[in-house]
Amino acid sequence: MRNFYLFLICFVGFISPAFAKAPSAEEINQRGFGTIFTPHMFVMEWSQDHGWHNARIQDYKPFSFDPASLHMHYAQTIFEGIKAFRMTSGECALFRPRDHLKRMNSSARIMSMPEIDVDEVLIYLKALVSLDADWVPGLKGTSLYIRPSMIATEATLNLKASEKYTFFILLSPVGSFYQNGFNTVPIFVCDQYTRASFGGVGEAKTGGNYGAGLRAQKLAKKEGCAQVLWLDPQERTYVEEVGTMNIFFVIDDEVVTPALSGSILAGITRKSILALGNKWGLNMSERKISIDEVIKAVQEGRLTEAFGTGTAAAIAPIGKLKYKGVVYTINDNQVGPITQSLYDALCGIQYGTEQDEDGWLELIE
Ligand SMILES: *Cc1c(COP(=O)(O)O)cnc(C)c1O
């Protein structure tokens, strides 16, 4: 397999030998998320006549685009966030990459963009990670964050679906989210701004959704919180997501997450946590859950844990909710046992210390 990758790289790519030395895991831990990039990137282009073509691995370098390119004006862009882990065996593995690439195709359909061939792109992705494998850090908690992205590149100010696209993959070694321990964060329940509308594009990982969330994030910071808890766009009644993560609550013996509503991003970590919990015989449920139900359950001492789920942090425990000026503390602001067990199990699978019973890992050979 490795020979096949080298063949692909030599014949498809235009790359110079990488002189840049991979930073140590300790150095990576000291840097901010998504600020270091490996020496290579994958790029391919799409046109109406040729479909996807010119697939290549090349040096990491700036693009040059016509300033009228559609992505710069009307945000016809989509992306994914995948992780590769250095397992305790020394091997590298991707976590559920097919699910991520399939979701990218779902985002593409929502944004009127061309779909990719999942199997083919997975081969390219593995080749890229294999080439820059030295950059997959080894310390527990660190990983290689993978950013596939697609942008509309036709040069026109006429608002329409582009007839040209560029797809690319960047690799960024990232440090552990929990260098100071696996701790809770305070969350601001936002009843002013919403993340996505019903009938809108909240289900797609498309650029505009994230730029549009920044003002609420700023408000959360001002309120002394780490992230925003988003409520539904119609009534500000039902809980949707937290920051750019899905959300779970433990209420009595139920582990509940909001049902996918069209405005909620269908997280792959969310899906994995639901699967793990079901396997353990926990009472996992996907349903509508109102902020009033959440607050009442906290007050009655029945809501004992809350956490966010997403690729970047895996699980983010929530210790406080600030709603309408009042701070509600969950479980004494401590990480609860279900949150801790799910986090340990997920990380265990990712770093190869627990059995990967569901085949979530794809080894890089
Ligand atoms: C990416 C993302 C998530 C989490 O998805 P994962 O597949 O678990 O990484 C949740 N919410 C939003 C808005 C996201 O963009």
The ligand as an SDF file (V2000), in Angstrom:
LIG
                    3D

 15 15  0  0  0  0  0  0  0  0999 V2000
  -18.3830   20.1980   13.2350 C   0  0  0  0  0  0  0  0  0  0  0  0
  -19.5130   20.6050   14.1020 C   0  0  0  0  0  0  0  0  0  0  0  0
  -20.0060   19.8040   15.1410 C   0  0  0  0  0  0  0  0  0  0  0  0
  -19.3380   18.5300   15.5790 C   0  0  0  0  0  0  0  0  0  0  0  0
  -19.2210   17.5850   14.5670 O   0  0  0  0  0  0  0  0  0  0  0  0
  -18.1410   16.4160   14.7100 P   0  0  0  0  0  0  0  0  0  0  0  0
  -18.3900   15.5970   13.4970 O   0  0  0  0  0  0  0  0  0  0  0  0
  -18.4420   15.6950   15.9600 O   0  0  0  0  0  0  0  0  0  0  0  0
  -16.8050   17.0640   14.7210 O   0  0  0  0  0  0  0  0  0  0  0  0
  -21.1180   20.2160   15.8380 C   0  0  0  0  0  0  0  0  0  0  0  0
  -21.7060   21.3950   15.5630 N   0  0  0  0  0  0  0  0  0  0  0  0
  -21.2680   22.2180   14.5890 C   0  0  0  0  0  0  0  0  0  0  0  0
  -21.9660   23.4890   14.3340 C   0  0  0  0  0  0  0  0  0  0  0  0
  -20.1460   21.8440   13.8320 C   0  0  0  0  0  0  0  0  0  0  0  0
  -19.6900   22.6550   12.8850 O   0  0  0  0  0  0  0  0  0  0  0  0
  1  2  1  0
  2  3  1  0
  2 14  2  0
  3  4  1  0
  3 10  2  0
  4  5  1  0
  5  6  1  0
  6  7  2  0
  6  8  1  0
  6  9  1  0
 10 11  1  0
 11 12  2  0
 12 13  1  0
 12 14  1  0
 14 15  1  0
M  END
$$$$
